């Protein structure tokens, strides 16, 4: 069985990352961060540039404000310890590519979006900031962004009540269990997925 791509919940959570728009009521460092990050994203999304150009401008924002490598290590779980240094480096490179593609591929669907903070609560993983995302002529989406670190970064996203990184960790663990715990097999599958993504993007 081939490695599943990011699940529907994961794709939803990743895509919703692009809806962090300005207008948030600043109440803490976490909400201040969400407001600043969202403002930068909105500036790009609301421009008249083509989607390809917007993608190039958003990628560095995501790399700066999302703890991609931390999420990648968490997703690999116990298999991180058995991976070689070379495998870890290659895996994180591919994981970043897959995650960023999942976020940016649906970028054009997120325009004219309004956002309202519903509240925030502390958690062991970081501050959970819950928001309601409103889109024209579409149902609202409840999204929880987990913010942690100094400087702060997004470390997880909850969509439909599911943690993005926990859902993906479950998928990767299941894949590795089916393939004898061979991290290289996962790396090969991710490499193939990245190649397919790039082929789609170029067409």
N, C-alpha and C positions, 0 to 999 in steps of 0.2 A: 504494500500500500504506500502511495506517495505521501509525502509530508503535506498536511493541509496548510493552505495559506491562512493568513490571519482570519480568525473566525468572524462571524457577523458582528458579534459584540465588540471584538477587538477593533474591527474596521470602523464601527460606529463611534467607539471612544476615540480612536485616533483621528477620524475625520472631524469629530466635534472639537478637537483641539484648535481647529481653525476658526471657531466661532467665539473665541474669547475677545469680544469687542469692547471698546471704551464705554464709559458711562457707569462704571461700577462704583458703588459707595465704598470708599476706602475706610476700613475699620481695623486693619492689622497689617503687619508686614506681608502676610500671605495674600491678602486681598489687594494690597498695593502692588505686589508683584504681578498678580493676575491682570490687574488693570493696565500696568505698563506693557506687559507682554502682549496683551490683547490689542492695545493701541497700535503697537508696531505692526502686528498682523493685519489689523484693519486698514492701515495706511496702504499696505500692498494690495490686499484683496479688493479694496474699493477703487483702485486706480483703473485707468482705461488700457493698461498694458495687456498684451496677449497672455494666455495662461502659461505658456512656456517661460516667459520672462518673470511672471509672478512666482513660479516655482523656484527659479534660480534665486530670487530675492528672499523667499521664505525659508529656504534650506538653512542658511546660516543662523536665522532667528531660532529655528528649532534646535539646532546643534548647541546654541548658546543657552537656551532656556529649558531644555529637556535633558534629564540625566539618562541619555541613551545607553551609555556603557553600563551604568548601574542597573538599569532595567534589563539589559542583555545578560548580565551576570546572574541576576535573580531568576530570569527565565530559564537559564541553563540548569539551575538548581545544583543538585549534588554532583552532576556530571562536570561542573566547572573544576572540581578538585582533581578529576582524572584526566582532564584535557592537558595536552602539552602546551608549553608557552606559545609555540607556533600556531597550534590549533586555536588557542584562546584569541590570539591576535586576528587570525583569519575569520573566526566566528563573529567577533565583535564588529569587524568591518562589514561583513555580510548582513548581520542583524541590523545595523544602522541603515544600510541601503534598503532592506525590506521594510523597516518601520517607516522611514521617511517616504518611501513610495506609497505605503498604505495611507499616510496622512495627505499627501499632495495629489494623489490621483483623483480625488473627489473635490478638489479645491473649487472648481467652477460652480459647484452646487451650493456654496455657502456665500451668499451675498445678501445684502439688505437684512442682516440678522440683528436682532436686539437681544440683550442679555440682562438678566436680573439675578443678583445674588440672593439666595434664599437663607444662607447662614453658613457658619463654619464651626467645626469642632476639632479639638486636638485628637490625635491618634498616635499609636506607636510608630507608624510609618511617616507621620508628618501632619500638617494641618489640612483637614479636608474642607475645601470650599465648594459648596453646592450651589449650582446655578440653574436657572431655567432659560433655555435657549428657544427663542421664538423666530420662526421663519415664515415668510409670506405664503399663505394658502397651504401650510403644512402643519401637522401636529407639533406641539412644543416638545422639547427634549430635556429631560432632567439629567444633568451631568455633574459628577463630583470630580474635582481635580485635587490631587494630593500634592502638596508643596512641602519641600524639606530642603535642608542644607544652608550653607552660608558661603557664597551667595545662594539664594533660593533657586530651586529648579523643580520642574514637574517630575515626580517620581512614579506616578501612577494615575490612571484615569478610570472612573467607573461610569459605565453606560448600561442602562437596563439593570442596574444593581450589581453588575459583575465587574470585577477588577480586570483591567486589560492585561496586566502582567501576570496575574494568577491564572487567567484563562489560557494565555499563551504558554505559560510554564507547564500547565497540564497537558497541552497539545504536544509540546516538545518532549516531555517525559514519556508520554504514551508512544511517540514515534521512536524514541531511543530504546524503550523497552522492547518494541517489536524488532529492533535491529541489534540486539545483543549489547546495548549500551555503547555502541561505537560512535564516538563523537564525530569521527571523520565522515560517517555516513550522513549525519545531519548537515555537516558543512557542505558536502557534495549536493545535497538536496537544496540547501539555501542558495548555493552557487547557481544551480539550474533555475531556481525561481527568479533570482536577480537577472539572469540572462533573458528569461521570458519577459520580465517587466520592462527591460530596456528595449526589447524588440517591439513590444506594444507601444512604448513611448515614441519610438522612432517612426512608427507608421501613422 
